Amino acid sequence: MIITFDIGNTNIKIGLFDDKGRLCNSFKMSTDVKRTSDEYVALLLQLLTYNGIDVRSVEGAILSSVIPQLDYTFTNVIQYVFGVRPLIVGVGVKTGLAIRYEFPKELGSDRIVTCVAAEKQYGAPFVLVDFGTATTFNAVNAGREFVGGAITLGLKATIESLARCTAKLPGVELETPERVTAQSTRKAIQSGVIYGAVGQIKYMVDRIKAEMGAEHIQTIATGGMAHLIADIEPIFDHIDRELSLKGLYYIYCLNTAR
């Protein structure tokens, strides 16, 4: 099996792929830069044991990280637990996409990984919206070139920022109110964040498509919050929450001739 690690700002997603390339298991742990390698080893072994996974069945590993200080930590964790050195997604790693970006080193590997999976699963061109701690918009043209995108604050982070940066606004759960015109502060925050995000996403997707000169290309969404938007407005042609793990597996295969 091949194990994949997607290290994000909030969670670390872990996936296991069998010899036929099927995602046979996945789970998460919270991201915490203060944890030591030993703590991550203990957590990982606990999750593997709970899911009935024998560490000896893992023959390769790959990781993508948006937190550079965890790269070294997880390289050690993976080597200790599985006895293999992970492939780390970054400059010089083959992805199958041409990168048309002003400063490629600034481009988050998570954005490329999900685009790799989207192209493999659904074909190009497309606009991909990834709902994570940040919401990212990513564009790939018909020539399989990553041509850029946009970044904004994610839904959960927006609600947390309102509570942190104001004196009286409370933290609220991320639920969609029935009406945009809310009659309580809690629902007003939910309305502004969720319905506001729908308008923002629809405008951004339409604008990116217009700039690409291809208004009828497919729109793809990934990330846990995608369903909140899709339940309100049919913006997306496909929703696939496992794109990051699939993309990592495809990149591993491409770089190891698997």
Secondary structure, DSSP 8 states (H G I E B T S, - for coil): -EEEEEE-SSEEEEEEE-TTS-EEEEEEEE--TTS-HHHHHHHHHHHHHHTT--GGG--EEEEEES-THHHHHHHHHHHHHHS---EE-STT---SSEE--SSGGGS-HHHHHHHHHHHHHH-SSEEEEEESSEEEEEEE-TTSEEEEEEEEE-HHHHHHHHHHHSSS---------S-SS-SSHHHHHHHHHHHHHHHHHHHHHHHHHHHHT-TT-EEEEESTTHHHHHTT----SEE-TTHHHHHHHHHHHHHHT-
